[in-house]
Amino acid sequence: MTAVEVPTAVLHRPAPRTLRQRLSALVSDGAVLERSLPSTAMFAGATLLLAAGILPVTDGELVLAGLATAFLASLVSRLVVRPSPTADGALVVPLAHLGAAGLVTAGTGSAATFLLLLGPLLTLVSAPGRRGVLLAAAATAAVLLLPAALSTGTPATEALPGALLLGPFVVGLGGLAVNETARRLAAQTAEVERLEGQRAALLTQVQTRADELDLATRMLAARAQTMTSVIDAVTEQSIIGTDRDGVIRVWNPGAEKMLGLPRLDVVRKRSIVDFHLPEELELAAEDTGSVSGLAALVHAAQEHGSDVRDWTYVAADGDQRTVSVAVTPRTDDRGVHAGWNFVGTDMTEARATERMKDQFVSLISHELRTPLTSILGYLELVLEDEEQPLTDEQRSYLTTVERNADRLLRLVGDLLFTAQVDAGRFTLQPQDVDLASVVRAAEETARVTAATTGVEVTVDLPDGGLVVPGDAVRLGQACDNLVSNAVKFTPSGGRVTLALRPAWQAPDGEVSDLERPGAVPVAQLSVSDTGIGIPSGEQGKMFQRFFRASTAQRNAVPGVGLGLAITKAITTAHGGTLDLVSAEGEGTTFTLTLPR
């Protein structure tokens, strides 16, 4: 898109002046004095004719007085009257010229000198208002009467019979016509000037808008070029943009590399669903109740604004790749939904590595569990053998071995549990469980360790207990993990608080002590400590397997990073939630919410 440029020279070139506009200029207010120049020129011509003897002179004094009056009025008008062309003084000049013409006519007795009246009469009748017309008619009558009044030569009324009556009438009638024409021309001139001003303003606005449009166009083009270059620079991730129907509109080099098709073969020709495993889309459509593969593909992003999950891409050669796809809606410049963006990262090798690792962990855990169980069994026999009592030193050594073997067995159990969760073989044995008893047992288990490290543990439980549906063993495991972590990460002199309460959870997830419409009953357990806390940037990773916070590593707190991952899995399996609030150096609170 390019800006429409309007040539400045054409826009600002003044329009040619018409004859009407020029005539209007002659009768405008500001030109009254300038219009006296033709009268002055006519008097100059009459002077030459008189000097040449072409015009007769009957009274030289009157002729001289008339010519002197005319030239003197013109001179005075240039020196005095010009600064105020619209004042009454502007009418003095044509009146003086009329008087001068009357004197010249009276001094010559020639009807030809009546031509000297035309200039000042036209000046008077074209002046604004009707006063100039009245003055012109009255002055005409005065001029016609002047020869008779002076009683010199032949009266003008004899040379032109009826002129005394007809002259003022003709001048008045013609003057009205000229005056009206002048008025209309002046009004039209003002309107033309106003329109010219508006035209100039509009042309200025058009030029300004054209410049702004040109600048915006260049900025948009530069922005589009920048976006294109950024997208084209991404070669390890596929960036695919579609319209609302799933037809591909954007296909970057990363997509070409991942799926094996050039841009020209895909854009506006293929749909995003063409590169997905059909069975996978059908299954997703059944799970979400979608009517098409595209609807299933964007279902979560449509509801939550974005979605990231693994999908199977099918390349041009039929190769299937596991891709982590981030789906987001795409809008146009007006903010209207225009399609979808799919940003994919090839996770085929990473997921294969994870599966191998899980298989390895599961295999090793199974292989370790059997000998460990055997070791612990034989240790128990040796320690409890009364026929062959041990010395205190031997018992101390074997007790240390038993303690470490128990710890190793718990670690193996945790590894096996996480493998079961990942493999989907995690099952529960549901029954009614008194969560208060589970919390009390977790506190008793951690009591010895807390007393040894100087940590105070307080418990706040509701009277009469609090029953929830669930697996007592798994819930006990989750509570043990939370309590033991709180004690382990709290330094000497700190405090750990276990609080269990019945509550109500609204549809938006907010938990309150008061029952509200639509809320469901829940049990909420909070485990708070005054320990070392967790950095804010790491809190989102706390439920990942084998992740340990930097504060735990700096303080050399023992652990492998499986407890919270296991607790999260148990909570989710029970239909509950596990939330975390922490501040580094101030403490941490884990809140476990379960349906009642």
LUMKOLPA-753611 format. One line per 8 residues: number of its first residue (from 1); for each residue y, x, z of C-alpha. Coordinates in nm, 2 decimals, always signed. Last residue first. Example, Ala and Ser with C-alpha at 12.3 -4.5 7.8 and 13.67 -1.06 7.14 Angstrom:
BEGIN
2 = -0.11/+1.37/+0.71; -0.45/+1.23/+0.78
//
This chain:
BEGIN
596 = -3.36/-1.51/+5.12; -3.24/-1.30/+4.83; -3.19/-0.93/+4.90; -2.87/-0.72/+4.94; -2.89/-0.35/+5.02; -2.55/-0.19/+5.11; -2.53/+0.19/+5.13; -2.23/+0.32/+5.32
588 = -2.12/+0.69/+5.31; -1.91/+0.92/+5.52; -1.57/+1.08/+5.56; -1.59/+1.43/+5.40; -1.62/+1.30/+5.05; -1.56/+0.93/+5.04; -1.85/+0.68/+4.98; -1.93/+0.33/+4.88
580 = -2.28/+0.26/+4.73; -2.44/-0.06/+4.63; -2.81/-0.17/+4.61; -2.89/-0.50/+4.45; -3.17/-0.75/+4.49; -3.43/-0.92/+4.27; -3.72/-0.76/+4.47; -3.81/-0.53/+4.19
572 = -3.44/-0.42/+4.18; -3.45/-0.32/+4.55; -3.78/-0.13/+4.50; -3.64/+0.06/+4.20; -3.32/+0.14/+4.39; -3.51/+0.27/+4.69; -3.72/+0.49/+4.46; -3.42/+0.64/+4.29
564 = -3.25/+0.68/+4.63; -3.55/+0.88/+4.77; -3.62/+1.10/+4.47; -3.36/+1.37/+4.49; -3.57/+1.67/+4.59; -3.47/+1.72/+4.96; -3.34/+1.97/+5.21; -2.97/+1.97/+5.30
556 = -2.83/+2.32/+5.21; -2.47/+2.22/+5.29; -2.35/+2.32/+4.95; -2.64/+2.15/+4.78; -2.59/+1.82/+4.97; -2.22/+1.83/+4.89; -2.30/+1.89/+4.52; -2.50/+1.57/+4.52
548 = -2.87/+1.58/+4.43; -3.02/+1.43/+4.12; -3.40/+1.45/+4.10; -3.43/+1.09/+3.97; -3.11/+0.91/+3.90; -2.98/+0.67/+4.17; -2.70/+0.91/+4.28; -2.56/+0.95/+3.93
540 = -2.27/+0.70/+3.95; -2.16/+0.85/+4.28; -2.11/+1.20/+4.13; -1.74/+1.17/+4.02; -1.65/+1.01/+4.35; -1.78/+1.31/+4.55; -2.04/+1.20/+4.81; -2.00/+1.20/+5.19
532 = -2.05/+1.47/+5.45; -2.16/+1.23/+5.73; -2.00/+0.95/+5.92; -2.29/+0.71/+5.84; -2.33/+0.36/+5.73; -2.65/+0.17/+5.64; -2.57/-0.19/+5.54; -2.84/-0.46/+5.52
524 = -2.75/-0.79/+5.36; -2.99/-1.09/+5.35; -2.90/-1.36/+5.09; -2.85/-1.73/+5.07; -2.72/-1.85/+4.73; -2.37/-1.96/+4.64; -2.29/-2.23/+4.39; -2.05/-2.41/+4.62
516 = -1.96/-2.19/+4.92; -2.14/-2.09/+5.24; -1.94/-1.86/+5.46; -2.04/-1.51/+5.56; -1.94/-1.38/+5.21; -2.09/-1.18/+4.93; -1.92/-1.16/+4.59; -2.17/-1.13/+4.30
508 = -1.98/-1.36/+4.06; -2.23/-1.64/+4.11; -2.15/-1.63/+4.49; -2.37/-1.46/+4.74; -2.41/-1.61/+5.09; -2.48/-1.41/+5.41; -2.74/-1.34/+5.68; -2.67/-1.01/+5.86
500 = -2.83/-0.67/+5.92; -2.63/-0.37/+6.04; -2.76/-0.01/+6.08; -2.50/+0.24/+6.20; -2.53/+0.61/+6.18; -2.30/+0.83/+6.40; -2.19/+1.19/+6.40; -2.19/+1.44/+6.68
492 = -2.42/+1.68/+6.49; -2.38/+1.65/+6.11; -2.47/+1.34/+5.91; -2.66/+1.40/+5.58; -3.01/+1.39/+5.73; -2.94/+1.09/+5.95; -2.81/+0.88/+5.66; -3.09/+1.00/+5.43
484 = -3.35/+0.91/+5.69; -3.20/+0.56/+5.73; -3.18/+0.49/+5.35; -3.53/+0.63/+5.28; -3.69/+0.45/+5.57; -3.53/+0.12/+5.46; -3.67/+0.16/+5.11; -4.02/+0.25/+5.24
476 = -4.02/-0.05/+5.48; -3.93/-0.27/+5.18; -4.22/-0.12/+4.99; -4.47/-0.18/+5.27; -4.34/-0.53/+5.36; -4.35/-0.65/+4.99; -4.11/-0.94/+4.95; -3.98/-1.28/+5.05
468 = -3.70/-1.26/+5.31; -3.70/-1.35/+5.68; -3.42/-1.26/+5.92; -3.49/-1.21/+6.29; -3.44/-1.45/+6.58; -3.11/-1.29/+6.69; -2.94/-1.10/+6.42; -2.96/-0.72/+6.42
460 = -2.70/-0.45/+6.49; -2.86/-0.11/+6.53; -2.69/+0.22/+6.65; -2.80/+0.57/+6.57; -2.62/+0.87/+6.73; -2.68/+1.21/+6.56; -2.74/+1.52/+6.78; -2.98/+1.69/+6.53
452 = -3.29/+1.65/+6.76; -3.19/+1.30/+6.87; -3.16/+1.19/+6.50; -3.50/+1.34/+6.41; -3.67/+1.16/+6.70; -3.49/+0.83/+6.62; -3.57/+0.83/+6.25; -3.90/+0.65/+6.28
444 = -3.77/+0.41/+6.55; -3.47/+0.32/+6.33; -3.71/+0.25/+6.03; -3.92/+0.03/+6.26; -3.61/-0.17/+6.37; -3.51/-0.22/+6.01; -3.85/-0.35/+5.91; -3.85/-0.58/+6.22
436 = -3.51/-0.72/+6.12; -3.64/-0.77/+5.76; -3.90/-1.02/+5.88; -4.12/-1.03/+5.57; -4.26/-1.34/+5.41; -4.52/-1.23/+5.15; -4.52/-1.06/+4.81; -4.76/-0.78/+4.73
428 = -4.55/-0.59/+4.47; -4.65/-0.42/+4.15; -4.52/-0.10/+3.97; -4.73/-0.04/+3.66; -4.43/-0.05/+3.42; -4.48/+0.31/+3.32; -4.15/+0.42/+3.45; -4.21/+0.25/+3.79
420 = -4.56/+0.39/+3.81; -4.43/+0.75/+3.74; -4.17/+0.70/+4.01; -4.44/+0.60/+4.26; -4.66/+0.89/+4.17; -4.37/+1.13/+4.23; -4.30/+0.96/+4.57; -4.66/+0.99/+4.67
412 = -4.67/+1.36/+4.58; -4.36/+1.41/+4.79; -4.52/+1.22/+5.08; -4.83/+1.45/+5.04; -4.62/+1.76/+5.05; -4.45/+1.65/+5.37; -4.79/+1.57/+5.53; -4.91/+1.91/+5.42
404 = -4.60/+2.07/+5.57; -4.66/+1.90/+5.90; -5.03/+1.98/+5.90; -4.97/+2.35/+5.83; -4.71/+2.36/+6.11; -4.97/+2.20/+6.34; -5.23/+2.45/+6.23; -5.01/+2.74/+6.34
396 = -4.91/+2.59/+6.67; -5.28/+2.50/+6.75; -5.38/+2.86/+6.68; -5.11/+2.99/+6.91; -5.21/+2.75/+7.19; -5.57/+2.85/+7.16; -5.80/+2.61/+6.99; -6.09/+2.42/+7.16
388 = -6.43/+2.43/+6.99; -6.62/+2.14/+7.15; -6.31/+1.93/+7.17; -6.25/+1.92/+6.79; -5.92/+1.72/+6.75; -5.72/+2.00/+6.58; -6.01/+2.11/+6.36; -6.10/+1.75/+6.25
380 = -5.73/+1.66/+6.18; -5.69/+1.98/+5.98; -6.01/+1.89/+5.78; -5.86/+1.55/+5.69; -5.52/+1.70/+5.61; -5.68/+1.95/+5.37; -5.89/+1.68/+5.20; -5.59/+1.46/+5.15
372 = -5.41/+1.75/+5.01; -5.70/+1.84/+4.78; -5.70/+1.48/+4.63; -5.32/+1.43/+4.61; -5.26/+1.75/+4.41; -5.45/+1.65/+4.10; -5.30/+1.31/+4.10; -4.95/+1.45/+4.14
364 = -5.01/+1.71/+3.87; -5.12/+1.44/+3.63; -4.83/+1.21/+3.71; -4.58/+1.48/+3.70; -4.72/+1.60/+3.36; -4.72/+1.25/+3.22; -4.36/+1.20/+3.34; -4.26/+1.54/+3.18
356 = -4.43/+1.45/+2.86; -4.26/+1.12/+2.85; -3.93/+1.28/+2.92; -3.98/+1.54/+2.65; -4.07/+1.26/+2.40; -3.75/+1.08/+2.51; -3.54/+1.39/+2.45; -3.71/+1.46/+2.11
348 = -3.64/+1.11/+1.98; -3.30/+1.07/+2.15; -3.09/+1.07/+1.83; -2.74/+0.95/+1.93; -2.61/+0.63/+1.77; -2.26/+0.48/+1.75; -2.27/+0.13/+1.62; -1.94/-0.05/+1.57
340 = -1.92/-0.42/+1.50; -1.73/-0.67/+1.30; -1.38/-0.81/+1.24; -1.29/-0.99/+1.56; -0.92/-1.07/+1.54; -0.67/-0.84/+1.71; -0.42/-0.86/+1.43; -0.48/-0.51/+1.31
332 = -0.85/-0.58/+1.29; -1.11/-0.59/+1.57; -1.45/-0.41/+1.62; -1.70/-0.52/+1.88; -1.90/-0.24/+2.06; -2.26/-0.12/+2.04; -2.36/+0.21/+2.18; -2.70/+0.31/+2.03
324 = -2.95/+0.55/+2.19; -3.18/+0.63/+1.90; -3.55/+0.66/+1.89; -3.64/+0.77/+1.54; -3.89/+0.62/+1.29; -3.95/+0.81/+0.96; -3.99/+0.56/+0.67; -3.83/+0.81/+0.42
316 = -3.50/+0.61/+0.42; -3.49/+0.63/+0.80; -3.61/+0.36/+1.04; -3.40/+0.34/+1.36; -3.58/+0.24/+1.68; -3.34/+0.12/+1.95; -3.25/+0.26/+2.29; -2.97/+0.10/+2.49
308 = -2.59/+0.10/+2.53; -2.39/-0.23/+2.53; -2.03/-0.32/+2.51; -1.79/-0.61/+2.57; -2.03/-0.78/+2.81; -2.14/-1.10/+2.63; -2.10/-0.99/+2.27; -2.22/-0.64/+2.35
300 = -2.54/-0.79/+2.50; -2.61/-1.01/+2.20; -2.52/-0.74/+1.93; -2.87/-0.66/+1.82; -3.01/-1.00/+1.89; -2.75/-1.16/+1.68; -2.82/-0.91/+1.40; -3.19/-0.99/+1.41
292 = -3.13/-1.35/+1.38; -3.14/-1.68/+1.58; -3.10/-1.53/+1.92; -3.28/-1.66/+2.22; -3.23/-1.33/+2.41; -3.60/-1.24/+2.46; -3.72/-1.39/+2.14; -3.44/-1.21/+1.94
284 = -3.53/-0.88/+2.11; -3.89/-0.92/+2.01; -3.79/-1.00/+1.65; -3.56/-0.70/+1.65; -3.83/-0.47/+1.77; -4.08/-0.60/+1.51; -3.83/-0.55/+1.23; -3.77/-0.18/+1.32
276 = -3.40/-0.12/+1.25; -3.24/+0.03/+0.94; -3.22/-0.28/+0.73; -3.06/-0.46/+1.03; -2.74/-0.27/+0.97; -2.70/-0.44/+0.63; -2.69/-0.26/+0.30; -2.47/-0.28/-0.01
268 = -2.10/-0.28/+0.11; -2.14/+0.09/+0.21; -2.50/+0.21/+0.17; -2.58/+0.39/-0.15; -2.23/+0.54/-0.18; -2.25/+0.67/+0.18; -2.55/+0.89/+0.11; -2.89/+0.79/+0.26
260 = -3.12/+1.00/+0.49; -3.11/+0.80/+0.81; -3.00/+1.07/+1.06; -2.81/+1.30/+0.82; -2.63/+1.02/+0.63; -2.55/+0.85/+0.97; -2.40/+1.18/+1.09; -2.21/+1.21/+0.77
252 = -2.03/+0.88/+0.85; -2.11/+0.53/+0.72; -1.84/+0.27/+0.76; -1.84/-0.08/+0.59; -2.20/-0.18/+0.65; -2.28/-0.55/+0.61; -2.36/-0.69/+0.96; -2.22/-1.04/+0.89
244 = -1.92/-0.98/+1.12; -1.83/-0.66/+0.92; -2.01/-0.34/+0.99; -1.92/+0.01/+1.12; -2.18/+0.29/+1.15; -2.12/+0.61/+1.33; -2.43/+0.83/+1.35; -2.41/+1.12/+1.59
236 = -2.48/+1.49/+1.51; -2.24/+1.51/+1.21; -1.91/+1.39/+1.36; -1.64/+1.56/+1.15; -1.64/+1.26/+0.91; -1.54/+1.03/+1.19; -1.25/+1.26/+1.29; -1.14/+1.31/+0.92
228 = -1.15/+0.93/+0.86; -0.95/+0.86/+1.18; -0.69/+1.12/+1.08; -0.67/+0.99/+0.73; -0.63/+0.63/+0.86; -0.35/+0.75/+1.10; -0.18/+0.94/+0.81; -0.20/+0.63/+0.59
220 = -0.06/+0.41/+0.87; +0.22/+0.66/+0.94; +0.30/+0.67/+0.56; +0.30/+0.29/+0.54; +0.51/+0.26/+0.86; +0.77/+0.50/+0.71; +0.78/+0.32/+0.38; +0.81/-0.02/+0.56
212 = +1.09/+0.12/+0.78; +1.27/+0.25/+0.47; +1.22/-0.08/+0.28; +1.33/-0.27/+0.59; +1.65/-0.06/+0.60; +1.71/-0.10/+0.23; +1.66/-0.47/+0.25; +1.89/-0.49/+0.56
204 = +2.16/-0.30/+0.37; +2.11/-0.52/+0.07; +2.14/-0.82/+0.29; +2.47/-0.69/+0.44; +2.61/-0.62/+0.10; +2.50/-0.96/-0.02; +2.66/-1.12/+0.29; +2.99/-0.93/+0.22
196 = +2.97/-1.03/-0.15; +2.91/-1.39/-0.04; +3.22/-1.38/+0.18; +3.42/-1.22/-0.10; +3.30/-1.48/-0.34; +3.39/-1.75/-0.09; +3.74/-1.60/-0.05; +3.78/-1.58/-0.43
188 = +3.66/-1.94/-0.46; +3.92/-2.05/-0.20; +4.19/-1.85/-0.39; +4.08/-1.99/-0.72; +4.10/-2.34/-0.58; +4.44/-2.28/-0.44; +4.56/-2.12/-0.76; +4.43/-2.42/-0.96
180 = +4.60/-2.66/-0.72; +4.93/-2.46/-0.75; +4.90/-2.45/-1.13; +4.85/-2.82/-1.15; +5.13/-2.89/-0.90; +5.36/-2.66/-1.09; +5.29/-2.84/-1.41; +5.40/-3.17/-1.25
172 = +5.70/-3.01/-1.07; +5.81/-2.80/-1.37; +5.78/-3.10/-1.61; +5.97/-3.32/-1.38; +6.24/-3.06/-1.30; +6.29/-3.01/-1.68; +6.27/-3.37/-1.79; +6.57/-3.49/-1.59
164 = +6.82/-3.22/-1.66; +6.65/-3.14/-1.99; +6.74/-3.49/-2.13; +6.93/-3.33/-2.42; +6.87/-2.96/-2.45; +7.17/-2.79/-2.61; +7.40/-3.06/-2.45; +7.23/-3.02/-2.11
156 = +7.28/-2.64/-2.13; +7.65/-2.69/-2.12; +7.83/-2.51/-2.40; +8.05/-2.23/-2.28; +8.18/-2.21/-1.93; +8.24/-2.50/-1.69; +8.07/-2.32/-1.39; +7.92/-2.64/-1.27
148 = +7.82/-2.73/-1.63; +7.65/-2.39/-1.67; +7.47/-2.42/-1.33; +7.33/-2.77/-1.37; +7.02/-2.66/-1.56; +6.97/-2.38/-1.31; +7.00/-2.62/-1.02; +6.75/-2.86/-1.17
140 = +6.51/-2.57/-1.22; +6.57/-2.45/-0.86; +6.48/-2.80/-0.73; +6.16/-2.81/-0.93; +6.06/-2.45/-0.83; +6.15/-2.52/-0.46; +5.93/-2.83/-0.46; +5.64/-2.64/-0.62
132 = +5.68/-2.35/-0.37; +5.66/-2.59/-0.08; +5.33/-2.73/-0.19; +5.12/-2.47/-0.02; +5.03/-2.11/-0.11; +5.25/-1.95/-0.38; +5.14/-2.03/-0.74; +5.44/-2.27/-0.79
124 = +5.69/-2.00/-0.69; +5.55/-1.71/-0.90; +5.52/-1.93/-1.20; +5.88/-2.04/-1.17; +5.99/-1.68/-1.12; +5.82/-1.56/-1.45; +5.90/-1.87/-1.66; +6.27/-1.89/-1.59
116 = +6.37/-1.59/-1.81; +6.24/-1.80/-2.11; +6.56/-2.01/-2.05; +6.74/-1.72/-2.21; +6.65/-1.85/-2.55; +6.86/-2.16/-2.50; +7.17/-1.94/-2.55; +7.50/-2.02/-2.37
108 = +7.52/-1.65/-2.30; +7.70/-1.64/-1.96; +7.55/-1.97/-1.84; +7.20/-1.85/-1.94; +7.25/-1.52/-1.76; +7.38/-1.69/-1.45; +7.09/-1.93/-1.45; +6.84/-1.65/-1.50
100 = +7.00/-1.47/-1.20; +6.96/-1.78/-0.99; +6.59/-1.80/-1.09; +6.54/-1.43/-1.02; +6.69/-1.48/-0.67; +6.45/-1.77/-0.61; +6.16/-1.55/-0.74; +6.27/-1.28/-0.49
92 = +6.34/-1.50/-0.19; +5.99/-1.65/-0.19; +5.83/-1.34/-0.03; +6.09/-1.35/+0.25; +5.91/-1.66/+0.38; +5.63/-1.45/+0.50; +5.30/-1.37/+0.32; +5.42/-1.04/+0.17
84 = +5.55/-0.90/+0.49; +5.58/-0.52/+0.45; +5.69/-0.57/+0.09; +6.01/-0.76/+0.18; +6.23/-0.47/+0.26; +6.22/-0.18/+0.01; +6.03/-0.32/-0.28; +6.19/-0.66/-0.25
76 = +6.53/-0.50/-0.22; +6.48/-0.34/-0.56; +6.36/-0.66/-0.73; +6.65/-0.86/-0.58; +6.90/-0.59/-0.70; +6.76/-0.60/-1.05; +6.79/-0.98/-1.08; +7.13/-1.00/-0.91
68 = +7.27/-0.73/-1.13; +7.14/-0.90/-1.44; +7.30/-1.23/-1.33; +7.63/-1.08/-1.23; +7.65/-0.89/-1.56; +7.58/-1.21/-1.76; +7.83/-1.40/-1.55; +8.10/-1.13/-1.60
60 = +8.03/-1.11/-1.97; +8.10/-1.47/-2.04; +8.03/-1.59/-2.39; +7.77/-1.32/-2.47; +7.55/-1.37/-2.78; +7.19/-1.24/-2.78; +7.10/-0.99/-3.06; +7.40/-0.78/-2.97
52 = +7.19/-0.47/-2.91; +7.32/-0.46/-2.55; +7.23/-0.82/-2.50; +6.88/-0.76/-2.64; +6.83/-0.46/-2.42; +6.94/-0.65/-2.11; +6.71/-0.93/-2.20; +6.42/-0.69/-2.21
44 = +6.51/-0.56/-1.86; +6.53/-0.92/-1.74; +6.18/-0.97/-1.88; +6.05/-0.66/-1.71; +6.20/-0.78/-1.38; +6.03/-1.12/-1.43; +5.70/-0.94/-1.51; +5.74/-0.73/-1.18
36 = +5.79/-1.04/-0.96; +5.41/-1.09/-0.96; +5.37/-0.78/-0.74; +5.58/-0.95/-0.48; +5.36/-1.25/-0.46; +5.03/-1.05/-0.48; +4.91/-1.07/-0.12; +4.89/-1.44/-0.12
28 = +4.67/-1.46/-0.42; +4.80/-1.59/-0.75; +4.73/-1.28/-0.96; +4.40/-1.23/-0.79; +4.29/-1.58/-0.89; +4.37/-1.49/-1.25; +4.15/-1.18/-1.22; +3.87/-1.39/-1.06
20 = +3.89/-1.65/-1.34; +3.88/-1.38/-1.61; +3.56/-1.25/-1.45; +3.54/-0.93/-1.25; +3.22/-0.73/-1.32; +2.98/-0.72/-1.03; +3.01/-0.42/-0.79; +2.72/-0.17/-0.80
12 = +2.56/-0.17/-0.45; +2.21/-0.29/-0.54; +2.18/-0.11/-0.87; +2.29/+0.22/-0.73; +2.06/+0.18/-0.43; +1.75/+0.13/-0.64; +1.52/-0.11/-0.45; +1.20/+0.06/-0.33
4 = +0.89/-0.16/-0.27; +0.69/+0.03/-0.01; +0.34/+0.14/-0.10; +0.00/+0.00/+0.00
//
